[in-house]
Amino acid sequence: MSPKTLYDKIWDAHVAHEADDGTCLLYIDRHLVHEVTSPQAFEGLRMAGRPVRAPEKTIAVPDHNVPTTADRVNGIENPESRIQVEALDKNAKDFGIHYYPVHDVRQGIVHIVGPEQGWTLPGMTVVCGDSHTATHGAFGALAHGIGTSEVEHVLATQTLIQKKSKNMKVEITGKLQPGVTAKDITLAVIGETGTAGGTGYVIEYCGEAIRDLSMEGRMTVCNMAIEGGARAGLIAPDETTYEYVKGRPHAPKGAQWEAALNWWKTLYTDEDAHFDKVITLRGEDIAPVVTWGTSPEDVLPITATVPQPEDFEGGKVEAARRSIEYMGLEAGQKLSDVEIDTVFIGSCTNGRIEDLRAAAEILKGKKIKDGMRAMVVPGSGLVRAQAEEEGLAEIFKEAGFEWRLAGCSMCLAMNPDQLQPGERCAATSNRNFEGRQGRGGRTHLLSPAMAAAAAITGRLTDVREMM
Amino acid sequence: MEKFDKVHGVAAPMPLINIDTDMIIPKVHLKTIKRSGLGVVLFDEMRYHDHGGENEEFVLNKPAYRNTEILVAGDNFGCGSSREHAPWAIKDFGIKVVISTSFADIFFNNCFKNGILPIVVEEEHHAVLMEDAHKGENARMTVHLEDQQITTSDGVVIEFHVDPHRKHCLLNGLDDIGLTMEKDHHIDKFEDHASQARPWV
């Protein structure tokens, strides 16, 4: 038998039918659902009189629209947001799927709730109508975003029509330097490949620096695989994975755990398996990074300066010129001189407990700059509760941060947490697109520790100066 | 779904690379629970001024391009969020074909589910088509799916590739769910097997 990659193995275990031209029906083990990309899909089922084929494998939670202020117990003020969340309430009930409503302590960002509750397990296929479904790849699950028509397809048939992607290996060798985190790895990789470099591929991340990461860090890395254009990102499961999964509410127990573990231990890339593309970065070479432009590929070490558009080639020259203008920067300006007025810590990229610990470590005993608007939005109600128990919430509040309830919040600004035109935000989220955090808003992506440092100084800051 | 055959219409140039789905349709318009009526907010932040009113400089606001049916766009079109509101807005505006040197994966898939044909062409062909699209109202291209050919206003013919299964579905207006349900017995069989092999799932 020819050697297989991890992706090959998971793919092969989920093909329900293969047509002569290679088009497959891929069976889906877990379907995660949120309120923004699902109403039209449920409506389609109703119109056709179709049930959800596997409601026991379908999990829903509202996250994109929900306010993160304490007054949300009184209901959602924005009528359109309220209608979307109410539609999910009703659809979950009518179709009998698992549901974590807004007031449940387990509510949070769908990609944080799934792993936290043990729905996401190694070797599974996981989809959601959200591009950051790639997050779940950290468990060695094949996980990717789909559109609403595909949401309806999975609800009705528990399968997706797919053709197999190519295999890409991204290896991060060696050790990370102090102050360098999973976020810096994933941004540095996109800086290397570009936002279209992964198109047509599934990435497997490997190497010592990846192995050394916690599950939280691995989720941060895989989360942004989509920002590099890849369909999915994967990390082979190991003891770190099993330890995280064990005992979670929906993880297997007893004899089933042993059986599952036996299979999970076969989920690795065979020696000599073929990769269509290989990228290698040295962990030691990765610096704390920030983005300067309006594409996640616009990444530079914090010690660098804003580039000249002419430094680029082809269509990127015009794109860079447009980005620099939109961002209100000057070519040649030091990134560490860029002043910010807003800090956002949260999102499915960096809204987990480890992220909050890293930020709190920098903020302990310090105050944010006068006039700075800074908020922490934990990724789930349970992350929030744990942070309160560990005393992190107090550190944030004493430093001057707002301590919010769980949701997607200012990552995409569908709820009231938004930037005003011209405001400049240091954000731990995943996209710095024009208008992403609010029309005319400017976003610099960075790690939680770097965001905390920026909140204190009021400018993009090398966190290593504070360690 | 409507059958897709041939499009003969105005092609508009959008050479900017990395046009993301936030640009195609910003999140303020994702709060709908319907698929229809989004054409008016397509490219909202580029198309309208902050205070409202059309930005006359934006290509689709120019008189020649108001009835655009074909978009010739820069590399990596449709990157970012998986929102299917992007192709819904494109379709609702009246655009039936998008041509680029590459597309983001999820957007590319979403197009086919909505009767839009995304076409990937080589850089040299892309340059020819982009130049043609700059000819204003004279920029009338023909896209023939059956023959897999694009014909420029000057009569230059460029062939393109399309996945045979997707071509078949577009040409016949077939609904994926209906097609998959015909293979229900395969899914039943897979579930029986998987529940033995991986009972914990």
Interface residues (C-beta under 8 A of the other chain):
Chain A: A13 A16 H17 A19 D21 T23 L25 Y27 D29 V36 T37 P39 Q40 E43 G44 A48 R50 R53 K57 H64 N65 N78 E80 S81 I83 Q84 A87 L121 G123 M124 G129 D130 S131 H144 G145 I146 G147 T148 S149 E150 E152 H153 A156 T157 Q158 T159 I161 K163 T195 A196 T199 G200 G229 A230 R231 P252 Q256 W257 A259 A260 W263 S295 E297 G314 G315 K316 E318 A319 R322 L412 A413 M414 P421 R431 F433 E434 G435 R436 R439 G440
Chain B: P15 L16 I17 N18 D20 D22 M23 P26 K27 V28 L30 K31 T32 I33 K34 R35 E45 D50 G74 D75 N76 C79 G80 S81 S82 R83 E84 P87 S102 F103 A104 D105 I106 N109 N110 K113 N114 D163 P164 H165 D176 I177 T180 M181 K183 D184 H186 I187 K189 F190 E191 A194 A197 R198 P199 W200 V201
